[in-house]
Amino acid sequence: MHLCTVVGNVWATHKERSLSGLPLLVVRPFTTGAAPSAETLVAVDTVGARLGERVLVVHGRAARHAIGRGHDIGFQTAIVAVVDAVELEGGRRVGQTAEEDS
């Protein structure tokens, strides 16, 4: 599982048939350091997340289960929650968006 921030949308004119009707978003893993991660992932959005929101992303079998199409899907990354807040050690608070961090 990863805590991520939604950083973009993916539009595809042609998709593998099992992905038909599934929205795809670009997410960046959250880091506790000063520099953001350079890595990005594409995930199926199962919850209606929006640009800039912090989300919980799952992989593998958990993602296929969340997407609801079993093993007959060619995708293994899914957004399963929009995070309201996270409290880290030392009292640092991570909000639903970067603007809400303290």
Sequence and secondary structure as in RCSB ss.txt:
>XXXX:A:sequence
MHLCTVVGNVWATHKERSLSGLPLLVVRPFTTGAAPSAETLVAVDTVGARLGERVLVVHGRAARHAIGRGHDIGF
QTAIVAVVDAVELEGGRRVGQTAEEDS
>XXXX:A:secstr
 EEEEEEEEE  SS  GGGTT  EEEEEE  SSSS  S  EEEEESS   TT EEEEEETHHHHHHHTSTTS S 
 EEEEEE  EEE GGG EEESSGGG  
